[in-house]
């Protein structure tokens, strides 16, 4: 059985020499793989060297790598600038009629705003119970007029994890689409869009995918690709033959023809540098193995929960492993001040929703958790 060599992995994350970095839910730690890729990409641009064309190929390959991480086909993946751009694209694609959209009251604001903006669509909120969303609470809001059910696969502030397949079945039974915000899960756990019957998914590059900001990926299920009008058409949205004529021969846009490929939903030029860095980070993730990364994170999360409970810290995250992933949140008086005081000890976490959000990476250790918990004990006495 393959086991991650954490000591060796840490060599690729220089910040671990100085900090205890438990903040991947905010910004994924930068590795030397990403830094090297960004420098090599910039150097290729400086010289207009043959290496520049190889970087173009790698940027395109990042689509395939993301598809591999979520169990999709490369032809189902479009580039978007970030998670929110992808969610806005999905929202504008599907909200073309009156109806309702079901989301939750503990979702990240972006996965709520994109639905609230449609005045002709009712946004319904499944209510949390102790910071978890029971399936029956989603089910009671879904009806024959529901356009979409939209959830964060992993909750942004406390790590609550939905049973995606069960939510998909509730949506599809009533004829609704199933939309997933995967920025807090992609790169940290195995995703299978086929198994979980996901229709649309969006994820940015800079959290658990460990890439730089500015890149993102939009998944559209294959049979839905040519069903919708692109909300933000760019040059990649055009039919390939029509685009070729317009570029090389003469203007011919009197009757627009859209491409039948998923690129029809791309917003125009992508951030090549961001995609280059994300290519490098995803290569690392695939090489290490997403199953091994998920297993390592589950072990660290469980250990962290056990240690916090020894201190009797009130948790805002689910205790059960099946309903939590990657993120642990405990209540703290004056959480912003506690965040600052921990930072002075070179421990990086984030104050969120009345507590402290802790999000270790696969490169972290149990010893770091012990030192962090001891610091929390001292600072909250």
C-alpha positions as CSV (number, residue, x, y, z in Angstrom):
1,X,0.0,0.0,0.0
2,X,1.4,3.4,-1.0
3,X,2.0,5.7,1.9
4,X,3.0,9.4,1.6
5,X,6.5,10.2,2.6
6,X,5.6,13.4,4.5
7,X,9.2,14.2,5.4
8,X,10.2,14.2,1.8
9,X,7.0,16.0,0.7
10,X,7.8,18.9,3.1
11,X,11.0,19.6,1.3
12,X,8.8,20.9,-1.6
13,X,7.0,23.3,0.8
14,X,9.6,25.7,2.1
15,X,7.1,27.6,4.4
16,X,6.9,24.5,6.6
17,X,10.5,25.4,7.8
18,X,9.2,28.5,9.4
19,X,5.4,28.2,9.8
20,X,2.8,25.8,10.9
21,X,0.5,26.4,7.9
22,X,-3.0,25.3,8.6
23,X,-4.7,27.6,6.1
24,X,-5.2,25.7,2.9
25,X,-9.0,26.4,2.9
26,X,-8.0,30.1,2.3
27,X,-4.9,29.8,0.1
28,X,-3.2,26.5,-0.7
29,X,0.5,26.4,0.3
30,X,2.9,27.2,-2.6
31,X,5.3,24.4,-3.5
32,X,8.7,24.6,-5.3
33,X,7.0,22.7,-8.2
34,X,4.7,25.7,-8.7
35,X,7.4,28.3,-8.2
36,X,9.7,26.6,-10.7
37,X,6.9,26.2,-13.3
38,X,6.0,30.0,-13.0
39,X,9.7,30.9,-13.5
40,X,10.2,28.6,-16.4
41,X,7.0,29.8,-18.1
42,X,8.1,33.5,-17.6
43,X,11.6,32.7,-19.0
44,X,10.1,31.1,-22.1
45,X,8.1,34.3,-22.7
46,X,11.2,36.4,-22.3
47,X,13.1,34.5,-25.1
48,X,10.2,33.4,-27.3
49,X,12.0,30.1,-27.1
50,X,10.7,26.7,-28.4
51,X,9.9,26.0,-24.7
52,X,7.0,28.5,-25.0
53,X,5.1,26.1,-27.3
54,X,5.7,23.3,-24.8
55,X,4.2,25.4,-22.1
56,X,1.1,25.9,-24.3
57,X,0.8,22.1,-24.5
58,X,1.1,21.8,-20.7
59,X,-1.5,24.5,-20.2
60,X,-3.9,22.5,-22.4
61,X,-2.9,19.4,-20.5
62,X,-4.1,21.0,-17.2
63,X,-7.7,20.4,-18.5
64,X,-6.9,16.6,-18.7
65,X,-5.3,16.6,-15.2
66,X,-8.4,18.3,-13.7
67,X,-10.7,15.9,-15.5
68,X,-8.7,13.0,-14.1
69,X,-9.1,14.4,-10.5
70,X,-12.9,14.6,-10.8
71,X,-13.6,11.5,-12.9
72,X,-14.6,13.5,-16.0
73,X,-13.5,13.5,-19.7
74,X,-11.2,16.2,-20.9
75,X,-13.8,17.3,-23.4
76,X,-16.1,18.2,-20.5
77,X,-13.7,20.8,-19.0
78,X,-13.6,24.5,-19.8
79,X,-11.2,27.1,-18.4
80,X,-12.7,29.8,-16.2
81,X,-10.9,32.5,-14.2
82,X,-12.2,31.3,-10.8
83,X,-14.9,29.3,-9.1
84,X,-17.4,32.3,-9.1
85,X,-17.0,32.8,-12.8
86,X,-17.9,29.2,-13.4
87,X,-20.9,29.4,-11.0
88,X,-22.1,32.6,-12.7
89,X,-21.8,30.9,-16.1
90,X,-23.9,27.9,-14.9
91,X,-26.4,30.2,-13.2
92,X,-27.0,32.2,-16.4
93,X,-27.2,29.0,-18.5
94,X,-29.9,27.4,-16.5
95,X,-32.0,30.3,-15.1
96,X,-33.8,31.1,-18.3
97,X,-37.3,30.5,-16.9
98,X,-39.3,31.2,-13.7
99,X,-38.8,28.7,-11.0
100,X,-36.7,28.1,-7.9
101,X,-33.2,27.2,-7.0
102,X,-32.4,25.3,-3.7
103,X,-29.1,26.0,-1.9
104,X,-28.2,26.1,1.8
105,X,-27.8,28.7,4.6
106,X,-24.2,27.7,5.3
107,X,-22.9,27.8,1.7
108,X,-20.1,30.2,0.6
109,X,-21.7,33.6,-0.4
110,X,-20.6,33.2,-4.0
111,X,-22.8,30.0,-4.4
112,X,-25.7,32.1,-3.2
113,X,-25.2,35.4,-4.9
114,X,-25.1,33.8,-8.4
115,X,-28.7,32.6,-7.8
116,X,-30.1,35.6,-5.9
117,X,-29.2,37.9,-8.8
118,X,-32.1,36.5,-10.9
119,X,-35.2,38.4,-9.9
120,X,-37.4,35.9,-11.7
121,X,-36.0,33.0,-9.7
122,X,-36.9,32.1,-6.1
123,X,-33.8,31.1,-4.0
124,X,-34.8,28.6,-1.3
125,X,-32.5,27.9,1.6
126,X,-32.1,24.5,3.2
127,X,-31.5,25.3,6.9
128,X,-28.6,23.9,8.8
129,X,-29.0,21.9,12.0
130,X,-25.9,22.3,14.2
131,X,-23.9,23.4,11.1
132,X,-25.0,20.4,9.0
133,X,-27.5,20.1,6.3
134,X,-29.8,17.0,6.6
135,X,-30.8,15.5,3.3
136,X,-34.4,15.7,4.2
137,X,-34.1,19.5,4.6
138,X,-32.9,19.8,1.0
139,X,-35.6,17.4,-0.1
140,X,-38.5,19.4,1.4
141,X,-37.5,22.4,-0.7
142,X,-37.2,20.6,-4.1
143,X,-40.3,20.4,-6.2
144,X,-41.3,20.2,-9.9
145,X,-40.5,23.8,-10.4
146,X,-36.9,23.6,-9.1
147,X,-34.4,24.6,-11.8
148,X,-31.3,23.5,-9.8
149,X,-29.9,22.3,-6.5
150,X,-26.6,24.0,-5.7
151,X,-24.3,22.9,-2.9
152,X,-20.7,23.3,-1.7
153,X,-19.3,19.8,-1.7
154,X,-17.3,20.7,1.4
155,X,-18.4,23.6,3.6
156,X,-16.1,26.6,3.5
157,X,-16.0,27.4,7.2
158,X,-16.5,24.0,9.0
159,X,-15.8,21.2,6.5
160,X,-19.3,19.8,6.4
161,X,-19.4,17.2,3.5
162,X,-22.6,16.5,1.6
163,X,-23.5,13.1,0.3
164,X,-23.5,14.2,-3.3
165,X,-25.1,11.2,-4.8
166,X,-28.0,11.4,-2.4
167,X,-28.5,15.1,-3.2
168,X,-28.2,14.5,-6.9
169,X,-31.0,11.9,-6.7
170,X,-33.3,14.4,-4.9
171,X,-32.6,17.0,-7.6
172,X,-32.9,14.6,-10.6
173,X,-36.1,13.0,-9.3
174,X,-37.8,16.4,-9.7
175,X,-36.1,17.2,-13.0
176,X,-33.6,19.8,-11.6
177,X,-29.9,20.1,-12.4
178,X,-27.3,19.4,-9.7
179,X,-24.6,22.0,-9.4
180,X,-21.5,21.6,-7.2
181,X,-19.0,24.2,-5.9
182,X,-15.8,22.1,-5.5
183,X,-13.2,24.6,-4.5
184,X,-12.9,23.1,-1.0
185,X,-12.7,19.5,-2.3
186,X,-10.9,19.4,-5.6
187,X,-7.3,18.3,-5.0
188,X,-8.0,17.1,-1.5
189,X,-10.3,14.2,-2.1
190,X,-11.4,11.8,-4.8
191,X,-14.3,13.2,-6.8
192,X,-16.4,11.1,-9.3
193,X,-18.8,13.2,-11.3
194,X,-20.3,10.0,-12.9
195,X,-20.9,8.2,-9.6
196,X,-22.3,11.3,-8.0
197,X,-24.4,12.3,-11.0
198,X,-23.1,15.9,-11.1
199,X,-24.4,18.0,-14.0
200,X,-22.2,21.1,-13.4
201,X,-19.1,21.7,-11.3
202,X,-16.8,24.7,-10.8
203,X,-13.5,24.9,-8.9
204,X,-10.7,27.4,-8.7
205,X,-7.0,26.7,-8.6
206,X,-5.6,28.3,-5.5
207,X,-6.9,26.3,-2.5
208,X,-6.6,22.5,-2.3
209,X,-5.3,22.3,-6.0
210,X,-2.3,24.3,-4.6
211,X,-2.0,26.4,-7.7
212,X,-1.7,30.2,-8.0
213,X,-4.9,32.3,-8.2
214,X,-6.3,33.2,-11.6
215,X,-7.2,29.7,-13.0
216,X,-10.3,27.6,-12.6
217,X,-12.2,24.8,-14.3
218,X,-15.8,24.4,-15.3
219,X,-17.3,20.9,-15.7
220,X,-20.3,20.5,-18.0
221,X,-21.8,17.0,-18.4
222,X,-21.1,15.9,-22.0
223,X,-24.8,15.6,-23.1
224,X,-25.5,19.2,-21.8
225,X,-22.7,21.0,-23.6
226,X,-24.6,22.1,-26.7
227,X,-27.9,22.5,-24.9
228,X,-27.3,26.1,-23.6
229,X,-26.4,29.5,-25.1
230,X,-23.0,30.6,-23.8
231,X,-23.8,33.5,-21.4
232,X,-20.4,35.3,-21.9
233,X,-19.3,34.3,-25.4
234,X,-15.7,34.8,-26.4
235,X,-13.6,33.8,-29.3
236,X,-13.4,30.2,-28.2
237,X,-17.2,30.1,-28.3
238,X,-17.3,30.3,-32.1
239,X,-17.6,27.4,-34.4
240,X,-14.1,26.3,-35.3
241,X,-14.5,26.8,-39.1
242,X,-16.1,30.2,-38.7
243,X,-13.3,31.3,-36.3
244,X,-10.7,30.1,-38.8
245,X,-12.2,32.1,-41.6
246,X,-12.5,35.3,-39.5
247,X,-8.9,35.1,-38.3
248,X,-7.2,34.2,-41.6
249,X,-9.5,35.3,-44.4
250,X,-12.2,37.9,-43.9
251,X,-15.0,39.0,-41.5
252,X,-17.8,36.5,-41.5
253,X,-19.9,37.0,-38.3
254,X,-23.2,37.8,-39.9
255,X,-24.6,34.6,-38.6
256,X,-22.9,33.4,-35.5
257,X,-22.4,29.7,-35.1
258,X,-21.4,28.4,-31.7
259,X,-18.8,25.7,-31.2
260,X,-20.3,22.4,-30.1
261,X,-17.3,21.8,-27.7
262,X,-17.2,22.8,-24.0
263,X,-14.9,25.7,-24.9
264,X,-18.0,27.6,-26.0
265,X,-18.4,28.5,-22.3
266,X,-14.9,30.0,-21.9
267,X,-14.8,33.7,-21.3
268,X,-11.9,34.5,-23.6
269,X,-8.1,34.5,-23.0
270,X,-7.1,32.5,-19.9
271,X,-4.3,33.4,-17.5
272,X,-1.5,31.2,-19.0
273,X,0.8,31.8,-16.0
274,X,-1.9,30.7,-13.6
275,X,-2.6,27.6,-15.6
276,X,1.1,26.8,-15.9
277,X,1.5,26.9,-12.1
278,X,-1.7,24.9,-11.7
279,X,-0.5,22.3,-14.2
280,X,2.6,21.8,-12.0
281,X,0.6,21.5,-8.8
282,X,-1.9,19.0,-10.3
283,X,1.0,16.9,-11.7
284,X,2.3,16.7,-8.1
285,X,-1.2,15.8,-6.7
286,X,-1.7,13.1,-9.4
287,X,1.8,11.6,-8.8
288,X,1.3,11.5,-5.0
289,X,-2.2,9.9,-5.5
290,X,-5.5,11.6,-4.7
291,X,-6.5,8.5,-2.6
292,X,-3.4,8.8,-0.5
293,X,-3.9,12.6,0.0
294,X,-7.5,12.1,1.1
295,X,-6.5,9.4,3.5
296,X,-3.7,11.5,5.0
297,X,-6.1,14.5,5.4
298,X,-8.7,12.3,7.1
299,X,-6.1,11.1,9.6
300,X,-4.9,14.6,10.4
301,X,-8.5,15.9,10.7
302,X,-9.4,13.1,13.1
303,X,-6.3,13.7,15.2
304,X,-7.0,17.4,15.4
305,X,-10.6,16.8,16.4
306,X,-9.5,14.4,19.2
307,X,-6.9,16.9,20.5
308,X,-9.4,19.8,20.5
309,X,-12.0,17.7,22.3
310,X,-9.4,17.0,25.0
311,X,-9.3,20.7,25.6
312,X,-13.1,20.8,25.6
313,X,-13.1,23.3,22.7
314,X,-16.6,23.5,21.3
315,X,-16.5,22.3,17.7
316,X,-18.5,23.8,14.8
317,X,-17.5,21.0,12.5
318,X,-19.2,17.6,12.4
319,X,-17.5,15.0,14.6
320,X,-18.3,12.1,12.3
321,X,-15.6,11.4,9.7
322,X,-18.2,10.6,7.0
323,X,-19.7,14.1,7.2
324,X,-16.5,16.2,7.5
325,X,-13.5,16.8,5.3
326,X,-10.3,18.9,5.4
327,X,-11.6,21.7,7.6
328,X,-12.1,21.8,11.4
329,X,-13.6,24.8,13.1
330,X,-13.8,25.4,16.9
331,X,-15.6,28.3,18.6
332,X,-13.4,30.9,20.1
333,X,-14.0,34.1,22.0
334,X,-12.7,37.1,20.0
335,X,-11.6,34.8,17.2
336,X,-9.9,37.6,15.2
337,X,-7.6,38.4,18.1
338,X,-6.8,34.7,18.6
339,X,-5.9,34.4,14.9
340,X,-3.5,37.3,15.3
341,X,-1.9,35.9,18.4
342,X,-1.4,32.5,16.8
343,X,0.2,34.2,13.9
344,X,2.8,35.8,16.2
345,X,3.7,32.2,17.0
346,X,4.0,31.5,13.3
347,X,0.8,29.4,13.2
348,X,-1.4,30.3,10.3
349,X,-5.2,29.8,10.6
350,X,-8.2,31.9,9.8
351,X,-11.0,33.4,12.0
352,X,-14.3,32.3,10.5
353,X,-18.0,32.5,11.6
354,X,-17.4,32.8,15.4
355,X,-14.5,30.4,15.5
356,X,-11.1,29.5,14.2
357,X,-10.9,27.5,11.0
358,X,-8.0,25.0,10.8
359,X,-7.2,23.4,7.4
360,X,-4.0,21.3,7.4
361,X,-2.4,20.0,4.3
362,X,-1.1,16.6,3.5
363,X,2.4,18.0,4.2
364,X,1.5,18.8,7.8
365,X,2.3,16.5,10.8
366,X,0.8,15.3,14.0
367,X,3.6,17.1,15.9
368,X,2.5,20.4,14.4
369,X,-1.1,19.7,15.5
370,X,0.2,19.0,19.1
371,X,2.1,22.3,19.1
372,X,-0.9,24.2,17.7
373,X,-3.3,22.7,20.3
374,X,-0.9,23.6,23.1
375,X,-0.7,27.2,21.8
376,X,-4.5,27.3,21.8
377,X,-4.6,26.0,25.3
378,X,-2.2,28.7,26.5
379,X,-3.9,31.5,24.7
380,X,-7.4,30.7,25.7
381,X,-6.9,30.1,29.4
